[in-house]
Amino acid sequence: MSSPPKAQIGPSILNADLSSLASESQKLLNCGADYLHLDVMDGHFVPNLTFGHPMVASLRKAVPVALFDMHMMVSEPKKWIQPMADAGANQYTFHLEALAGDSDVKDCIRHVKEAGMRVGLGIKPNTAVERLYPFVEDIDCALVMTVEPGFGGQKFMSDMMSKVEALRQRYRQLDIEVDGGVGLNTIGQCADAGANWIVSGTGIINAPNPQLVIRQMRDAVNEAIQRAQLER
Ligand SMILES: O=C(CO)[C@H](O)[C@H](O)COP(=O)(O)O
């Protein structure tokens, strides 16, 4: 029998104190984070600018074992695959909208795999979920954005949950990631829809007790996975 997806909580460090990124990251891992979600923005694909592979390489030296999920909000995703792999990235999540056609997307997926990373493929809120379907068999994780990418602290878009539900109905074992506005007030919707990779930035970073938030989010997802198993 196939195993169900596992709950994974990945804090986004976008709104953390970036002057102390290594210690902030370690703190989140000590609080129970399953992975770190690192937002790379090029000021072109999205109207904001963050960091690139040199910073990831430095962070990797300070944080040797955590899973780094690179959320590549960049116009040229293929360009940064090898540099990010060399820097120590584990999952390379790029956006379908950044590439012109299906063959470019497939090519990018192939290169990420050849570089030894897990493949994540994301869609922005205005992109139909059906556009992911031709690639799902070849990827490890589908990212459904629940805000317009670019900034932390935005309002969760509940209407994106129908995309998560559609993906979960078709692909029982796929890792489905949600990102944007996810906190304790919205985790129930994400969990019920079938998301199991949960990105949360301000919901965790600004919480008085990040450890508790991470635990409650994981519990919500695991409970929803168990309910879904019983209903099958
Ligand atoms: O990709 C992102 C923005 O484009 C961030 O990961 C996301 O917004 C996380 O922050 P928050 O949980 O505060 O919305």
The ligand as a Gaussian input file, in Angstrom:
#p B3LYP/6-31G(d) Opt

LIG

0 1
 O        6.979000      33.534000      -0.975000
 C        6.706000      34.353000      -0.151000
 C        6.262000      35.691000      -0.581000
 O        6.293000      35.723000      -1.952000
 C        6.842000      34.064000       1.316000
 O        7.344000      32.764000       1.498000
 C        5.547000      34.166000       2.054000
 O        4.867000      35.300000       1.786000
 C        5.740000      33.902000       3.535000
 O        5.369000      34.930000       4.349000
 P        3.953000      35.024000       5.097000
 O        3.686000      33.668000       5.688000
 O        4.159000      36.088000       6.094000
 O        2.934000      35.355000       4.054000

